[in-house]
Amino acid sequence: MKVHEQHKEEGPKTINIALVIVSTSRFEEQQLEKETSDKTIPLVKEIIDNNKEIFLKQSEIIPDSNINIREVLKKYLKEDSINSIIFSGGTGLSKKDITYETIQPLLEKELIGFGEIFRFLSYQKIGVAAILSRATAGKIRDKMIFLLPGSPNAIKLALNKIIIPEIKHMIYIINKKE
């Protein structure tokens, strides 16, 4: 057995995820009690329901706001039952895209390779527009943090091709007693 496979085996038996949608328009729909146009939460539930070791424990929609992003990050960092926090939205180039600027400086260790692989896989699907994504990942304390574009296709790609195959390995490494 290869070392990374052994780490997955020795890692936690279950992974609990919190999903945060960063979208002012989706948040306003929610505040006005309108039917949400968010397609990401149901998609993540569908993908994760097919996996017997990973669970979507919490999800919420927040506006594009430094304060809201920091507050939700702080809340989930305190929750022992959460192993990973996925932020969807705010990784692009528009003025309102501030998730990256808000969280990336707080990462204790950034996984540069995550963004590189994500953009490579995106490039295979959408072409050179993949360079517009500032997707990244890293750790804060004992949790894996993922910053992804606010597109359901981006979430699907990241979950199926990168996060689900390696999350147990990541959680094992960041919690390993040395």
C-alpha positions as CSV (number, residue, x, y, z in Angstrom):
1,M,0.0,0.0,0.0
2,K,1.3,3.4,-0.9
3,V,1.8,6.0,1.8
4,H,-1.0,8.3,0.7
5,E,-3.4,5.3,0.6
6,Q,-2.3,4.4,4.1
7,H,-3.0,7.9,5.3
8,K,-6.5,7.7,3.8
9,E,-7.1,4.5,5.6
10,E,-5.8,5.9,8.9
11,G,-7.7,9.1,8.5
12,P,-11.1,9.8,10.0
13,K,-13.8,7.4,9.0
14,T,-16.2,10.2,8.3
15,I,-15.8,13.8,7.0
16,N,-18.3,16.5,7.9
17,I,-18.5,19.5,5.6
18,A,-20.0,23.0,6.0
19,L,-20.9,24.7,2.7
20,V,-21.1,28.5,2.5
21,I,-22.6,30.1,-0.6
22,V,-21.2,33.7,-0.9
23,S,-23.8,35.5,-3.0
24,T,-25.5,38.8,-2.2
25,S,-28.3,38.1,-4.8
26,R,-29.0,34.6,-3.4
27,F,-28.9,36.0,0.2
28,E,-31.4,38.7,-0.8
29,E,-33.7,36.1,-2.3
30,Q,-33.6,34.3,1.0
31,Q,-34.2,37.4,3.1
32,L,-37.3,38.2,0.9
33,E,-38.4,34.6,1.4
34,K,-38.4,34.1,-2.4
35,E,-37.6,30.7,-3.9
36,T,-33.8,30.5,-4.1
37,S,-32.1,30.3,-7.5
38,D,-29.1,28.6,-5.7
39,K,-28.3,25.3,-7.4
40,T,-25.1,24.6,-5.5
41,I,-26.5,23.4,-2.2
42,P,-28.8,20.8,-3.8
43,L,-26.0,19.7,-6.1
44,V,-23.5,19.2,-3.2
45,K,-26.2,17.2,-1.3
46,E,-26.7,15.0,-4.3
47,I,-23.0,14.4,-4.8
48,I,-22.3,13.8,-1.2
49,D,-25.3,11.5,-0.7
50,N,-23.6,9.1,-3.1
51,N,-20.6,8.9,-0.7
52,K,-21.0,7.0,2.6
53,E,-18.1,8.7,4.3
54,I,-18.6,12.4,3.6
55,F,-21.5,14.3,5.0
56,L,-22.9,17.8,4.4
57,K,-23.6,18.9,7.9
58,Q,-24.4,22.5,7.4
59,S,-25.0,24.9,4.6
60,E,-25.9,28.6,4.4
61,I,-26.0,31.5,2.1
62,I,-24.3,34.8,3.0
63,P,-23.8,38.1,1.2
64,D,-20.5,39.2,-0.4
65,S,-19.2,41.0,2.8
66,N,-15.9,40.8,4.6
67,I,-17.7,40.8,7.9
68,N,-20.1,38.0,7.0
69,I,-17.4,35.9,5.5
70,R,-15.2,36.2,8.6
71,E,-18.1,35.6,11.0
72,V,-19.2,32.4,9.2
73,L,-15.5,31.2,9.0
74,K,-15.1,31.9,12.8
75,K,-18.3,30.0,13.5
76,Y,-17.4,26.9,11.7
77,L,-13.8,26.9,12.9
78,K,-15.3,26.6,16.4
79,E,-17.4,23.6,15.5
80,D,-15.6,20.4,16.4
81,S,-17.9,18.3,14.3
82,I,-16.8,20.1,11.1
83,N,-13.7,18.9,9.3
84,S,-13.9,21.1,6.2
85,I,-15.5,24.4,5.1
86,I,-16.2,25.0,1.4
87,F,-16.8,28.5,0.2
88,S,-18.6,28.8,-3.1
89,G,-18.4,32.3,-4.7
90,G,-16.2,35.3,-4.5
91,T,-13.1,33.9,-6.2
92,G,-13.5,35.8,-9.5
93,L,-12.3,39.2,-10.6
94,S,-15.3,41.5,-10.1
95,K,-15.4,44.1,-7.4
96,K,-17.8,42.1,-5.3
97,D,-15.6,39.0,-5.4
98,I,-13.9,39.3,-2.0
99,T,-13.9,35.7,-0.6
100,Y,-10.3,35.2,-1.7
101,E,-9.0,38.4,-0.2
102,T,-10.9,37.8,3.0
103,I,-9.8,34.2,3.7
104,Q,-6.6,33.5,1.8
105,P,-4.4,35.7,4.2
106,L,-5.8,33.6,7.1
107,L,-4.7,30.2,5.7
108,E,-2.0,28.8,7.9
109,K,-0.8,26.6,5.0
110,E,-2.0,27.1,1.4
111,L,-2.3,24.2,-1.0
112,I,-1.1,26.0,-4.1
113,G,-1.5,22.7,-6.1
114,F,-5.2,22.7,-5.4
115,G,-5.7,25.8,-7.5
116,E,-3.3,24.7,-10.2
117,I,-5.1,21.3,-10.6
118,F,-8.5,22.9,-10.4
119,R,-7.6,25.4,-13.2
120,F,-6.1,22.6,-15.3
121,L,-9.2,20.5,-15.0
122,S,-11.4,23.6,-15.7
123,Y,-9.3,24.4,-18.7
124,Q,-10.1,21.0,-20.1
125,K,-13.8,21.8,-19.8
126,I,-14.1,25.6,-20.5
127,G,-10.8,26.6,-22.1
128,V,-8.6,29.5,-21.3
129,A,-11.4,31.2,-19.2
130,A,-10.2,28.9,-16.4
131,I,-7.5,31.5,-15.6
132,L,-10.2,33.8,-14.2
133,S,-10.6,31.6,-11.2
134,R,-8.7,32.2,-8.0
135,A,-9.8,28.9,-6.5
136,T,-7.5,27.8,-3.7
137,A,-7.4,25.6,-0.6
138,G,-5.5,25.4,2.7
139,K,-5.8,24.7,6.3
140,I,-6.8,26.8,9.3
141,R,-6.2,25.0,12.6
142,D,-7.6,21.4,12.1
143,K,-9.9,22.2,9.2
144,M,-9.5,22.1,5.4
145,I,-10.8,25.3,3.7
146,F,-11.7,25.4,0.0
147,L,-12.4,28.6,-1.9
148,L,-14.3,27.8,-5.2
149,P,-16.1,29.7,-7.9
150,G,-19.8,30.2,-7.5
151,S,-20.7,27.9,-10.4
152,P,-22.4,24.5,-9.8
153,N,-20.1,23.1,-12.5
154,A,-17.0,24.3,-10.7
155,I,-18.3,22.7,-7.4
156,K,-19.1,19.4,-9.2
157,L,-15.6,19.4,-10.7
158,A,-13.8,20.2,-7.5
159,L,-15.7,17.7,-5.4
160,N,-15.6,14.8,-7.8
161,K,-12.0,15.2,-9.1
162,I,-10.1,16.7,-6.1
163,I,-11.9,17.1,-2.8
164,I,-13.7,13.7,-2.4
165,P,-10.7,11.6,-3.6
166,E,-8.2,13.4,-1.2
167,I,-10.1,14.9,1.7
168,K,-9.5,12.0,4.1
169,H,-5.8,12.2,3.3
170,M,-5.7,16.0,3.9
171,I,-7.6,15.7,7.2
172,Y,-5.3,12.9,8.4
173,I,-2.1,15.0,7.6
174,I,-3.3,18.2,9.3
175,N,-4.4,16.3,12.4
176,K,-1.4,13.9,12.6
177,K,0.4,13.8,15.9
178,E,4.1,14.2,15.3
